[in-house]
């Protein structure tokens, strides 16, 4: 399998390394590659959209000619994992900050997000998260993290922190408000590879 990591802005190298390790340690055959152009996207079987700044990533996806291709490929069944800013971009609805910055969402998952639900950068934290598809809690790294405020249709919450949804799945699409690539724990990446 070939897993792409959107490489226009954000914590790209951390995701590439996490995917590489998850492929190797999960017993899969394949590689992780940065995706900067449509021809890169055409070569991948699955895609990760990393954390970073959602408005910047959205604009750069449009500028690079990737935005519409990601939407098309996802509708065709390509698995996509979006973390933090990537999770925001997967949502069909954003909050006032999303609309105020005119961030164009990919609109792939039946969920709404609150862009800075857990506060600014200085309110970043780590917490144990109970994830329904994992055998034990996952140490979530929340950096200026969004929250999923509601889901509908086929979108299902997989984890909550208090009353806030922090991980959701809709078929082959997964949105995480925290950064699994920064935890040192590969279980979410390995679980995602199982969808590919």
Steps between C-alpha positions, in 0.01 A plus 500: 500500500605859444376754758527868419546783748380842384824700504395860446513618864500357853666209675572306183825325598347368824215338307730357234712340771196369693352347183835344407534347846137381503547330162816329620382405850152403381653246264381679187689552176509854369625853543403847615549786254452877521220630277562846354353473147212320325743247352609404855138452605434281196763253628356440850250248638419705812562851628581675827425870546718619789457764764613854434293806417173402335451823303855484361471130412166558325634789291816309412299194396306719258817670374677166446202356310443233766173610660252368243707187436495411872120540507462286187735225622329491841160463331651214298596322824855611581552480879586839658623575851481866604660610827437834674493748207447202269196401707358852462541480123317165481189645667187615321440782750735739677453758773518880479881494484487271198248720320673820615829391344316378188660159539376271224419161650533172310153418638546124500378397847155550654629699796534854632815636664593773746840620379668597831273312742776429752658846496806662349854362467586554868200287603642195319499180707517121498227268625409133510225435246278190493475399133233244412713325235809463725567258785623759750503880541696713253714795614354787295711809430270801467667808348264795446256221434158505340206292620234323301180660627254264335474217250213378286432257219765229478760684712562321830689628807785268603634698797397783731683716750239599751196582288703599193550266204872474415506212249240401241467265205283500193575189297852544362537854643641574847522834682713543812509828692824394671842411356557121502828551313650680803410243765759235415207254492434360151168327570278758329723506192510119494120484536466752214731291280258213555239707311722535195 
